[in-house]
Amino acid sequence: MRTRFLLALLLVLLVVGFEVQGALLPQQEEPGSRSLLTRMQESLSSYWDSAKEAARGLYRKTHLNTVDEKLRDMYSKSTAAVTTYAGIFTDQLLSLLKGDQ
C-alpha cells in the first residue's frame, strides 16, 4: 500500500515538475506544441467521450422497458443507500473532529 502511494506521488510530482520546467523555458512560437498536462487532459477527455458514446449506443441497442424500469429501481435504491451511508459517515466524522464535549 505504501509503495503504491509513493509511486502515485512520484508520478504526480514528475508531471508537475515537467509543467514547471516547461513554464520556465522561453516560450517558442510553435503552433503544434502543447504541454504534457494539456495533452493528457485532452486524451482523457476523448477517452471519456468515447466511453459515454459507447454506453449510449449500447443502451440504445438494448433499450427495453423492463430493463429501463430495473435500472431506475436500482438507481433509486443505490442513491438511497449512498445518502444514508454518507449521512452516517458525516456524523461520525463530525463527532471525531469535535471530540468529547
Buried (B, 14 or more C-beta within 10 A) or exposed (E): EEEEEEEEEEEEEEBEEEBEEBEEEEEEEEEEEEEEEEEEEEEEEEEEEEEEEEEEEEEEEEEEEEEEEEEEEEEEEEEEEEEEEEEEEEEEEEEEEEEEE
